[in-house]
């Protein structure tokens, strides 16, 4: 068995069918509650967006965890949630 180092996206994201799934569930009386690992549990977002990352004492980003005193953190997270709500859950 060999080690496989690969980067990819989940099919739900890659094929962008969450909206279709939510609409199907609604038509069948099922509530969809999306769970997004963020704000304290997520490491990918602060790694990719160091401006929202927790900071070392010297101010440099740790690229892990969120800096709760940065407005950019809330702008990014609320923007993410608003996009999901407006484009997937409401329609």
C-alpha positions, 0 to 999 in steps of 0.5 A: 500500500502506498501513501497518496497525497491528494487535494480535492473537494467534496462532491457536494462542493465540487458539483454544487448540488447543495441547493438541489438537495435542500429543495428536494428535502423541502419538497419532502418535508425534511429540514436541512441544517448545514453544519459548517465547521468554523469559528474555533474548530476550523483551521482551513479558513485562517490558514487561507486568510491569515488576516482573520487568523489568531495572532502571535504576541508580535502580531504575526498570524498563527494561521490557526484559529480566529482572531475575534478582535478583527472586524475582518473575521466577522465580515468573512464568516458572516459573508460566508453564512449569508451566501449559504443562506441567501443562495442555497437555503432561501430559494 
